[in-house]
Amino acid sequence: MKPTLDQHLMNLNGDVLKGWLRRMDAMEKGSTRKEQFVRAIEAQLTGNLPGVIARLSLEEKCWLAECAHQGRFVSAREFQAKYQRMHSLD
């Protein structure tokens, strides 16, 4: 059984999740728990996906496309090894 988005997000560090929320401009006041961060990220992805994608760098968009193409989560390490950091495409 494949892990869900919720499970992937829950495995991340809370500071990473907060950073993503700041980049999405979706940090909610009073949010302090990892579960709150995960719910807010899921809400952004399901309710504002075009806005989320618009804020990604070109390298991040390529990484997302690689995951979609392979039909699985591709780790950052694997992506960077395959594309050798893509020469700063930002």
C-alpha positions in Angstrom: 0.0 0.0 0.0 1.4 3.4 -1.0 1.8 6.1 1.7 -0.7 8.9 1.5 0.2 12.6 1.2 -0.7 13.0 4.9 1.8 10.2 5.8 4.5 11.8 3.7 4.0 15.2 5.3 3.8 13.8 8.8 7.3 12.3 8.3 8.8 15.8 7.6 10.2 18.1 10.3 7.9 20.7 11.6 10.2 23.5 10.6 10.2 22.2 7.0 6.4 22.3 7.0 6.3 25.8 8.5 8.7 26.9 5.8 6.5 25.5 3.1 3.5 27.3 4.6 5.4 30.6 4.6 6.3 30.1 0.9 2.6 29.4 0.1 1.7 32.5 2.2 -0.7 30.2 4.1 0.7 30.3 7.6 -2.3 30.4 10.0 -1.9 32.4 13.2 -1.8 30.2 16.3 -0.7 27.1 14.4 1.9 25.4 16.5 1.3 21.7 16.0 2.6 19.5 13.2 -0.9 18.2 12.4 -2.1 21.8 11.9 0.7 22.4 9.5 -0.1 19.2 7.5 -3.8 20.1 7.3 -3.0 23.7 6.1 -0.6 22.3 3.4 -3.2 19.8 2.3 -5.8 22.5 2.1 -3.5 24.6 -0.1 -2.8 21.7 -2.4 -6.4 20.7 -2.8 -7.9 24.2 -2.9 -5.2 26.3 -4.5 -3.0 24.0 -6.5 -2.3 26.5 -9.4 -1.2 29.1 -6.9 1.1 26.6 -5.1 2.7 25.5 -8.4 3.1 29.2 -9.5 5.3 29.8 -6.5 7.6 26.8 -7.2 11.1 27.4 -8.7 11.8 25.9 -12.1 13.9 23.1 -10.4 11.0 22.3 -8.1 8.6 22.1 -11.0 10.9 19.7 -12.8 11.1 17.6 -9.6 7.3 17.5 -9.3 7.1 16.5 -13.0 9.7 13.8 -12.4 7.5 12.4 -9.6 4.4 12.5 -11.7 6.2 10.8 -14.6 7.5 8.0 -12.4 4.2 7.7 -10.5 6.0 7.8 -7.2 7.8 10.2 -4.8 11.3 10.7 -6.1 13.7 11.7 -3.2 15.7 15.0 -3.5 18.9 13.0 -3.4 17.8 10.8 -6.3 16.5 13.7 -8.4 19.8 15.7 -7.8 21.9 12.6 -8.7 20.0 12.2 -12.0 19.9 15.8 -13.0 23.1 17.1 -11.2 21.3 20.0 -9.5 20.2 21.4 -12.9 22.7 24.3 -12.9 20.5 26.7 -10.8 17.5 27.0 -13.1 15.7 29.5 -10.9 
